Amino acid sequence: MEKTSGTKRNSFSSSLGFVLAAAGSAVGLGNIWRFPYLAAKNGGGIFLVIYLILALTFGFTLLVSEVAMGRKTKQGCLTAYGELHKKSKWIGVFAEIVPFMILPYYCLIGGWVLKYFTVFATGNGTAAASDDYFGGFITAPVSPIIFDVIFLGATAIVIALGVNKGIESISKVLMPLLLLTIIGISIFALTLKGNDGRTGLDGFKIFVVPNLEGMGAKDIFNVVLDAMGQLFYSISVAMGIMVTYGSYFKDDENLMKSVNRIEIFDTLVAFLAGVMIIPAVYAFMGDEGLKEAGPSLMFKSLPKVFEAMGPAGTWIGAAFFLMVLFAALTSSISILEAVVSGLMDKFGWSRKKAVTFETAAALALGILICLGYNKLYFEVDLPNGSKNGQILDIFDYISNNILMPVVAISTCILIGWIVKPKTIIDEATKNGERFGRKGMYIVMVKFIEPVLLFLLLLGSLGVWEKLLK
């Protein structure tokens, strides 16, 4: 039985292994299908500047807090909060529920990515570009479940192998491949010449050049909220992952330097996702194409873009979906590990038992979510403005829009006012490291961050939509 507490707890073999694993968690579907859309929607360069400022302040505060908390307690998220403060055990429970809810639908979407990769890799990309292909696939009774099982199975195998042989080893392979692929596709996207004289460079300008036309104070406020929401997707905070990975981070490694590297890696990939997608979509589909996000962008708009590229589009599409598959897999691995680690720490289970239990639960819920597109189909409007939502959207709304802000607000109150920022600062600098942005960190975790997070939560509950009408 693999032990997960005290000095016998497994650790990443090096800071590089930790950084690549943590960055692999951070670089997921949110970077690829949500960041470009938000940038195009929110004034291009304006959104980029606000996002970068928030990453260096808002994101940094949560990231360093969670990693330091994990290393200090040597516990996964389910028990780490209670180790830090006995009356805060409930935060750990909420933090554990988040990845438990996300894993089933994340692996289902990972299965969709795997399906599209196989379609393009076998030379059938033209079929994927048809209007009814995606809808026909996700509403099929069996095929989506098969791909879900394959993707979930691959995730479970990596976690069953453990921290070093599984998570660290796969991250050291997939993350460099992912980065090289996304750089290659980004460069190619800039060279494209599409319809009506539009080019990839025209799309790149939309992405990076600030556009304040028609934007008032209300619009800037919405940009800030969108950028904050994206940071949750981007850096994997408030979902137990960074606490868990921090618990595997060696005591003698430089925590601050590693956190800074995760920030840089994640922000770079998010930017490159925009360079990769916005120029290509704009060149072939114009402004209308930039209005799509999420599954519609990835599984409807982009296949049409690849088709418009001609024969080369099939291979570019295959490379793109392979890159997305890598990103989805590294993220699903971290999501499953957050749950597994919590179960091992709380109940003393072996890794094999915890993986088996959570994989079975994720499969059962994944099938339920899949059925939401056929036999259990219904539509619901959610408080955050999402229309015609299905079971997947309900899971996503509760986990991402409600529980994650609640966990993040509670974490800030715990660190800022109960155990005090010094607890985190001392852990992060116990090897003599310099805590950069120390003053900012204290002000953020005590005052600014809880307020911003509360505003974000109100937005998720639909309050701002009603007030700003």
C-alpha positions as CSV (number, residue, x, y, z in Angstrom):
1,M,0.0,0.0,0.0
2,E,1.3,3.4,-1.0
3,K,1.5,5.7,2.0
4,T,0.6,9.3,1.6
5,S,1.3,10.9,5.0
6,G,4.3,12.0,7.0
7,T,7.8,11.4,5.8
8,K,6.8,8.3,3.7
9,R,4.6,10.4,1.4
10,N,5.7,10.2,-2.2
11,S,7.3,13.3,-3.7
12,F,8.1,14.6,-7.2
13,S,11.7,13.8,-7.9
14,S,12.6,17.4,-8.9
15,S,11.2,20.8,-9.1
16,L,11.0,20.4,-12.9
17,G,8.8,17.4,-12.4
18,F,6.5,19.4,-10.1
19,V,6.4,22.4,-12.5
20,L,5.6,20.3,-15.5
21,A,2.9,18.3,-13.7
22,A,1.3,21.5,-12.2
23,A,1.6,23.3,-15.6
24,G,0.0,20.2,-17.2
25,S,-2.9,20.5,-14.9
26,A,-3.2,24.2,-15.5
27,V,-3.0,23.9,-19.3
28,G,-6.3,22.3,-20.3
29,L,-9.4,22.8,-22.3
30,G,-10.1,26.2,-20.6
31,N,-7.0,27.7,-22.1
32,I,-7.7,26.4,-25.5
33,W,-11.4,26.8,-26.1
34,R,-12.3,29.6,-23.7
35,F,-9.3,32.0,-23.5
36,P,-9.3,32.9,-27.2
37,Y,-13.0,33.6,-27.3
38,L,-12.9,35.8,-24.2
39,A,-9.9,37.7,-25.6
40,A,-11.8,38.3,-28.9
41,K,-15.0,39.3,-27.1
42,N,-13.3,41.6,-24.6
43,G,-11.3,44.0,-26.7
44,G,-8.3,41.9,-27.5
45,G,-5.2,43.5,-26.0
46,I,-7.4,45.1,-23.2
47,F,-8.3,41.6,-22.0
48,L,-4.7,40.4,-22.3
49,V,-3.4,43.3,-20.1
50,I,-6.1,42.8,-17.5
51,Y,-5.6,39.0,-17.5
52,L,-1.8,39.4,-17.1
53,I,-2.2,41.8,-14.2
54,L,-4.7,39.4,-12.5
55,A,-2.4,36.5,-13.1
56,L,0.5,38.2,-11.4
57,T,-1.7,39.3,-8.4
58,F,-5.0,37.4,-8.1
59,G,-3.7,34.1,-9.6
60,F,-0.3,34.3,-7.8
61,T,-2.0,34.7,-4.4
62,L,-4.2,31.6,-4.7
63,L,-1.5,29.5,-6.4
64,V,1.3,30.1,-3.8
65,S,-1.3,29.7,-0.9
66,E,-2.4,26.3,-2.1
67,V,1.0,24.9,-3.0
68,A,2.5,26.1,0.3
69,M,-0.5,24.7,2.2
70,G,-0.1,21.3,0.6
71,R,3.7,21.2,1.3
72,K,3.2,22.3,4.9
73,T,0.5,19.8,5.7
74,K,1.7,16.9,3.5
75,Q,-2.0,16.2,2.8
76,G,-4.4,16.2,-0.1
77,C,-7.1,18.8,-0.2
78,L,-9.7,16.7,1.7
79,T,-7.6,16.8,4.9
80,A,-5.1,19.7,4.4
81,Y,-7.5,22.4,5.5
82,G,-8.3,20.6,8.7
83,E,-4.6,20.1,9.4
84,L,-4.1,23.8,9.0
85,H,-7.1,24.7,11.2
86,K,-9.4,22.2,12.8
87,K,-12.6,24.2,12.2
88,S,-11.8,24.5,8.5
89,K,-12.3,20.9,7.6
90,W,-15.5,21.7,5.7
91,I,-13.4,23.7,3.1
92,G,-11.5,20.5,2.3
93,V,-14.8,18.7,1.8
94,F,-15.9,21.3,-0.7
95,A,-12.5,21.3,-2.4
96,E,-12.8,17.6,-2.8
97,I,-16.3,17.7,-4.3
98,V,-15.1,20.1,-7.0
99,P,-12.8,17.6,-8.8
100,F,-15.2,14.8,-8.0
101,M,-17.9,16.7,-10.0
102,I,-15.5,17.8,-12.8
103,L,-13.8,14.5,-13.6
104,P,-16.9,12.7,-15.2
105,Y,-17.7,15.4,-17.7
106,Y,-14.1,16.4,-18.3
107,C,-13.3,12.8,-19.3
108,L,-16.4,12.7,-21.4
109,I,-15.2,15.8,-23.3
110,G,-11.7,14.2,-23.5
111,G,-13.4,11.3,-25.2
112,W,-14.9,13.8,-27.7
113,V,-11.4,15.1,-28.4
114,L,-10.1,11.6,-28.9
115,K,-12.9,10.9,-31.4
116,Y,-12.1,14.0,-33.4
117,F,-8.4,13.1,-33.4
118,T,-9.1,9.7,-34.8
119,V,-11.4,11.2,-37.4
120,F,-8.7,13.6,-38.6
121,A,-5.8,11.1,-38.2
122,T,-7.6,8.6,-40.5
123,G,-8.2,11.3,-43.2
124,N,-11.9,11.9,-42.6
125,G,-11.7,15.5,-41.4
126,T,-14.1,16.6,-44.1
127,A,-16.9,14.6,-42.5
128,A,-16.2,16.3,-39.1
129,A,-16.8,19.7,-40.8
130,S,-20.4,18.9,-41.7
131,D,-23.1,20.8,-39.7
132,D,-24.7,17.8,-38.1
133,Y,-21.6,15.7,-37.3
134,F,-21.0,16.9,-33.7
135,G,-24.6,16.7,-32.8
136,G,-24.9,13.3,-34.3
137,F,-21.9,12.0,-32.4
138,I,-22.8,13.3,-28.9
139,T,-26.4,12.2,-29.2
140,A,-25.4,8.7,-30.2
141,P,-26.3,6.1,-27.5
142,V,-23.0,4.1,-27.4
143,S,-20.1,5.8,-29.3
144,P,-19.5,8.7,-26.8
145,I,-19.5,6.3,-23.9
146,I,-16.8,4.1,-25.6
147,F,-14.5,7.1,-26.1
148,D,-15.2,8.2,-22.5
149,V,-14.2,4.8,-21.2
150,I,-10.9,4.9,-23.2
151,F,-10.0,8.4,-22.0
152,L,-11.0,7.7,-18.4
153,G,-9.1,4.4,-18.5
154,A,-5.9,6.1,-19.7
155,T,-6.2,8.7,-16.9
156,A,-6.8,6.0,-14.3
157,I,-3.8,4.0,-15.5
158,V,-1.5,7.0,-15.1
159,I,-2.8,7.7,-11.6
160,A,-2.6,4.0,-10.6
161,L,1.2,4.1,-11.5
162,G,1.7,6.7,-8.8
163,V,3.3,10.1,-8.4
164,N,6.7,9.4,-10.0
165,K,6.1,6.6,-12.5
166,G,2.7,8.0,-13.5
167,I,2.1,11.7,-13.1
168,E,5.7,12.9,-13.3
169,S,6.8,10.6,-16.1
170,I,3.8,11.3,-18.4
171,S,4.1,15.1,-17.7
172,K,7.8,15.1,-18.7
173,V,6.8,13.6,-22.1
174,L,3.5,15.3,-22.9
175,M,4.2,18.8,-21.8
176,P,7.2,19.4,-24.1
177,L,5.3,17.8,-27.0
178,L,2.3,20.0,-26.3
179,L,4.3,23.1,-26.2
180,L,6.1,22.3,-29.5
181,T,2.9,21.4,-31.2
182,I,1.1,24.6,-30.1
183,I,4.0,26.7,-31.2
184,G,4.1,25.0,-34.6
185,I,0.4,25.5,-35.2
186,S,0.5,29.1,-33.9
187,I,3.2,30.0,-36.5
188,F,1.2,28.3,-39.2
189,A,-1.9,30.2,-38.2
190,L,-0.2,33.5,-38.8
191,T,0.7,32.6,-42.4
192,L,-2.9,31.8,-43.4
193,K,-4.8,33.6,-46.2
194,G,-8.5,33.0,-45.9
195,N,-11.7,34.3,-47.4
196,D,-12.4,37.8,-48.6
197,G,-8.8,38.9,-48.3
198,R,-8.6,38.2,-44.6
199,T,-5.4,36.8,-43.2
200,G,-4.1,35.2,-40.1
201,L,-2.2,38.4,-39.3
202,D,-5.4,40.3,-39.4
203,G,-6.8,38.0,-36.8
204,F,-3.6,38.3,-34.7
205,K,-4.1,42.1,-34.6
206,I,-7.7,41.6,-33.3
207,F,-6.2,39.4,-30.6
208,V,-3.3,41.6,-29.4
209,V,-4.3,45.2,-30.3
210,P,-6.4,46.9,-27.6
211,N,-9.8,47.9,-28.8
212,L,-11.7,50.3,-26.5
213,E,-14.3,51.2,-29.1
214,G,-17.8,51.3,-27.4
215,M,-16.4,50.2,-24.1
216,G,-17.6,51.9,-20.9
217,A,-17.1,51.3,-17.2
218,K,-19.6,48.5,-17.2
219,D,-17.8,46.8,-20.0
220,I,-14.4,47.0,-18.3
221,F,-16.0,45.6,-15.2
222,N,-17.3,42.6,-17.2
223,V,-13.8,42.2,-18.7
224,V,-12.3,42.0,-15.2
225,L,-14.9,39.4,-14.2
226,D,-14.3,37.3,-17.3
227,A,-10.5,37.4,-16.8
228,M,-10.9,36.3,-13.1
229,G,-13.2,33.5,-14.1
230,Q,-10.7,32.4,-16.8
231,L,-8.0,32.3,-14.2
232,F,-9.8,29.5,-12.3
233,Y,-9.8,27.4,-15.5
234,S,-6.2,28.4,-16.2
235,I,-4.3,27.8,-13.0
236,S,-6.3,24.9,-11.4
237,V,-6.9,26.7,-8.1
238,A,-9.8,26.2,-5.8
239,M,-10.2,22.6,-6.9
240,G,-7.8,20.8,-4.6
241,I,-5.2,20.1,-7.3
242,M,-2.5,22.6,-6.3
243,V,-2.9,21.6,-2.7
244,T,-2.4,18.0,-3.6
245,Y,0.5,18.6,-5.9
246,G,2.1,20.9,-3.3
247,S,1.9,18.0,-0.8
248,Y,4.3,16.1,-3.2
249,F,6.7,19.0,-3.4
250,K,10.0,18.3,-1.6
251,D,10.8,20.5,1.5
252,D,14.2,21.4,0.2
253,E,13.0,22.7,-3.2
254,N,12.5,26.4,-4.1
255,L,8.8,26.8,-3.9
256,M,8.6,30.5,-5.0
257,K,10.7,29.8,-8.1
258,S,8.5,26.9,-9.1
259,V,5.3,28.9,-8.6
260,N,6.7,31.6,-10.9
261,R,7.5,29.1,-13.5
262,I,4.0,27.7,-13.4
263,E,2.6,31.2,-13.9
264,I,4.9,31.8,-16.9
265,F,4.1,28.5,-18.5
266,D,0.4,28.8,-18.1
267,T,0.2,32.4,-19.3
268,L,2.4,31.5,-22.3
269,V,0.2,28.6,-23.4
270,A,-3.0,30.6,-22.9
271,F,-1.5,33.4,-25.1
272,L,-0.4,30.8,-27.7
273,A,-3.9,29.3,-27.7
274,G,-5.1,32.7,-28.8
275,V,-2.4,33.0,-31.5
276,M,-3.3,29.5,-32.7
277,I,-7.0,29.8,-32.9
278,I,-8.1,33.5,-33.4
279,P,-6.0,34.1,-36.6
280,A,-7.2,30.9,-38.2
281,V,-10.8,31.3,-37.3
282,Y,-10.9,35.0,-38.4
283,A,-9.1,34.3,-41.7
284,F,-11.8,31.7,-42.8
285,M,-14.9,32.7,-40.8
286,G,-14.5,36.4,-40.0
287,D,-16.0,38.1,-36.9
288,E,-18.9,35.6,-36.7
289,G,-16.4,32.7,-36.1
290,L,-14.9,34.5,-33.1
291,K,-18.3,34.5,-31.3
292,E,-18.0,30.8,-30.7
293,A,-16.6,29.3,-27.5
294,G,-16.3,25.9,-25.7
295,P,-17.5,22.8,-27.6
296,S,-19.0,24.9,-30.4
297,L,-15.6,26.5,-31.2
298,M,-13.6,23.3,-31.0
299,F,-16.0,20.7,-32.5
300,K,-18.0,22.8,-35.0
301,S,-16.1,26.0,-36.0
302,L,-12.5,24.7,-36.1
303,P,-13.3,21.6,-38.2
304,K,-14.7,24.0,-40.8
305,V,-11.6,26.0,-40.6
306,F,-9.4,22.9,-41.2
307,E,-11.6,21.9,-44.2
308,A,-11.2,25.4,-45.7
309,M,-7.4,24.9,-45.6
310,G,-7.6,22.3,-48.2
311,P,-5.6,19.0,-48.1
312,A,-3.2,20.3,-45.5
313,G,-6.1,21.0,-43.2
314,T,-6.6,17.3,-42.4
315,W,-3.1,17.0,-41.0
316,I,-3.2,20.3,-39.2
317,G,-6.5,19.2,-37.7
318,A,-5.0,15.9,-36.6
319,A,-2.0,17.8,-35.0
320,F,-4.4,20.2,-33.3
321,F,-6.6,17.6,-31.8
322,L,-3.6,15.6,-30.7
323,M,-2.3,18.7,-28.9
324,V,-5.7,19.2,-27.3
325,L,-5.7,15.5,-26.3
326,F,-2.4,16.0,-24.5
327,A,-3.8,19.1,-22.7
328,A,-7.0,17.3,-21.7
329,L,-5.1,14.3,-20.5
330,T,-2.6,16.1,-18.3
331,S,-5.5,18.0,-16.7
332,S,-7.7,15.0,-16.2
333,I,-4.8,13.3,-14.5
334,S,-4.5,16.1,-12.0
335,I,-8.3,16.1,-11.4
336,L,-8.3,12.4,-10.6
337,E,-5.2,12.6,-8.4
338,A,-6.8,15.3,-6.3
339,V,-9.7,13.0,-5.5
340,V,-7.6,9.9,-5.1
341,S,-5.1,11.6,-2.8
342,G,-7.9,12.9,-0.6
343,L,-9.4,9.5,-0.2
344,M,-6.0,7.9,0.6
345,D,-5.3,10.5,3.3
346,K,-8.7,10.5,4.8
347,F,-9.5,6.8,4.9
348,G,-6.1,5.2,4.6
349,W,-7.0,3.5,1.4
350,S,-4.4,2.0,-1.0
351,R,-3.9,3.9,-4.2
352,K,-5.4,1.0,-6.2
353,K,-8.6,1.0,-4.1
354,A,-8.9,4.8,-4.3
355,V,-8.4,4.8,-8.1
356,T,-10.8,2.0,-8.6
357,F,-13.5,3.6,-6.5
358,E,-13.2,7.1,-8.1
359,T,-12.9,5.7,-11.7
360,A,-16.1,3.7,-11.2
361,A,-17.9,6.7,-9.8
362,A,-16.6,8.9,-12.7
363,L,-17.7,6.3,-15.2
364,A,-21.2,6.1,-13.7
365,L,-21.7,9.8,-13.6
366,G,-20.1,10.2,-17.1
367,I,-22.7,7.8,-18.5
368,L,-25.4,9.8,-16.8
369,I,-24.1,13.0,-18.3
370,C,-23.8,11.4,-21.7
371,L,-27.4,10.3,-21.5
372,G,-28.3,13.9,-21.0
373,Y,-27.8,14.3,-24.7
374,N,-30.3,11.6,-25.7
375,K,-32.5,9.5,-23.4
376,L,-32.4,12.0,-20.5
377,Y,-32.4,15.2,-22.7
378,F,-33.8,18.3,-21.2
379,E,-33.0,22.0,-21.3
380,V,-32.5,24.4,-18.4
381,D,-31.4,28.1,-18.2
382,L,-28.8,28.6,-15.6
383,P,-28.3,31.8,-13.4
384,N,-25.0,32.7,-15.0
385,G,-26.7,33.3,-18.3
386,S,-26.2,29.9,-19.9
387,K,-29.2,28.9,-22.1
388,N,-30.5,25.5,-22.9
389,G,-28.2,23.7,-20.5
390,Q,-28.0,19.9,-20.1
391,I,-26.8,17.7,-17.3
392,L,-23.1,18.5,-18.2
393,D,-23.8,22.2,-17.9
394,I,-25.4,21.7,-14.5
395,F,-22.3,19.8,-13.2
396,D,-20.1,22.5,-14.7
397,Y,-22.1,25.4,-13.2
398,I,-22.2,23.9,-9.7
399,S,-18.5,23.0,-9.6
400,N,-16.9,25.9,-11.4
401,N,-19.3,28.8,-10.8
402,I,-20.5,28.1,-7.2
403,L,-18.1,25.7,-5.3
404,M,-14.8,27.0,-6.7
405,P,-15.5,30.7,-5.7
406,V,-16.7,29.5,-2.3
407,V,-13.5,27.4,-1.8
408,A,-11.3,30.3,-2.9
409,I,-13.1,32.9,-0.7
410,S,-12.9,30.5,2.3
411,T,-9.2,29.9,1.6
412,C,-8.5,33.6,1.6
413,I,-10.3,34.1,4.9
414,L,-8.5,31.2,6.4
415,I,-5.1,32.3,5.3
416,G,-5.6,36.1,5.6
417,W,-7.4,36.2,9.0
418,I,-7.3,32.9,10.9
419,V,-3.9,31.3,10.4
420,K,-2.4,34.6,9.0
421,P,-0.4,35.1,5.8
422,K,2.8,34.5,7.8
423,T,2.0,30.8,7.8
424,I,2.2,30.6,4.0
425,I,5.1,33.1,3.8
426,D,7.2,31.1,6.3
427,E,6.5,27.8,4.4
428,A,7.4,29.3,1.1
429,T,10.7,30.8,2.3
430,K,11.9,28.2,4.8
431,N,14.9,27.4,2.7
432,G,16.0,31.1,2.6
433,E,14.1,32.0,-0.6
434,R,12.9,35.5,-1.2
435,F,9.2,36.0,-1.2
436,G,8.6,38.3,-4.2
437,R,5.5,40.4,-4.1
438,K,5.2,39.8,-0.3
439,G,3.4,43.1,0.5
440,M,1.0,42.6,-2.4
441,Y,0.4,39.0,-1.3
442,I,-0.7,40.1,2.2
443,V,-3.0,42.9,0.9
444,M,-4.5,40.6,-1.8
445,V,-5.2,37.6,0.5
446,K,-6.7,39.7,3.3
447,F,-8.6,42.3,1.5
448,I,-8.7,42.5,-2.3
449,E,-9.0,38.9,-3.3
450,P,-12.0,38.0,-1.1
451,V,-13.9,41.1,-2.4
452,L,-13.1,40.2,-6.1
453,L,-14.1,36.6,-5.5
454,F,-17.4,37.6,-3.9
455,L,-18.1,39.8,-7.0
456,L,-17.3,36.9,-9.2
457,L,-19.7,34.7,-7.2
458,L,-22.4,37.2,-7.5
459,G,-21.9,37.2,-11.2
460,S,-22.2,33.4,-11.3
461,L,-25.5,33.7,-9.4
462,G,-26.8,36.1,-12.1
463,V,-26.8,39.2,-9.8
464,W,-24.8,41.4,-12.1
465,E,-26.8,40.5,-15.2
466,K,-30.0,41.7,-13.4
467,L,-28.4,44.8,-11.9
468,L,-26.6,45.9,-15.1
469,K,-29.6,45.6,-17.5
